[in-house]
Amino acid sequence: EGNEPGDSAKITYNELLHKVCQFANVLRSQGVKKGDRISIYLPMILELVVAMLACARIGALHSIVFAGFSADSLCERILDCGCSLLIT
């Protein structure tokens, strides 16, 4: 369920697995490997869950940054964790 009333979507476990594997392959094609640090800067949408699970699937560490943070706050978090990729 989304933040707005009536904003919802349904997805099966099989559909979720397909999306997670697909995005994990995208991350691998970008050179992400086990132990890399990734920052995720997304609102509460299905793609946030897919990105988080894809990172976990390939063994990359992920840090979720609340989408309401300013550009300066996001920059500080990226530099502090030394992430190699930002997912927006």
N, C-alpha and C positions, 0 to 999 in steps of 0.2 A: 504494500500500500504506500502511496505517495503522501506528500504533505498536504495536498489539497483534497477536500472531500470528493469522493467519486473517482479519484486518480488511483487506479490500480491496474495490475497486470498479472496474468497467470503464466507460469512456466513449469514445465515438467523437469524432473531430475535429468532425464536424457537430453533435453534441450539445453539445460544449464551446463551439463558436461560437455556437450558439443561446443558451446560458446567459450567455455573455459579453455578447452584444448586448442581451439582456434586462436584465441588471444595469447595463450602460452607460446604457440608457434610464432606469432608476430613478435613477441618479446625476444625469443631465441634468435629470430632473423635480425633483430636490432643489436645482437651481441650480448644480451643479458644472460648471465649464467648463475649457477648456485653461489650464494654468498653476496651477490651484488645488492646494493641498496636502491630501492625505488620509492619515490614519493608519488602519492596519488592525491590529486586535487580535483575532486568531483563532488557534485551534490548527491543527495540520497537517491540514486537511480540504480537500475539493474546493472549498468555497466560498472559501477563501483564494486559491486559484489563479484562480477566476472573478473575484473582486474585484480582484486585482492586474492581470489582463489587461483588465478593464473600465476601470480607471483609465488604463492605457496606451492603450487604444483611443480614449478621448476627450482624451488629452493631459494628464491630471491627474498630478501627481507623487504617488507613494505611498511611505509609510514603514511597513514591517512591524515591529510591536512584538511580541516574543515573549510568548505568552499566559501565561507563568509570572511575569511582572513584577507587582509590587504596584501598587495604585491610585496611590500617590505617584509611583512610577517612571513609570507611564503618563502621569500629569499633567505631569510635567517634560518628557517627550518631546513631548507635544502642544503645550505652551507654547513650547518651544524651536524647533519647526519652524513654528509659527504655522498649524497645520492648520485647515481650515474644516469638516471632517467626520471623524467617527470611525466606522469600520465594525467592529461587534462581532458 
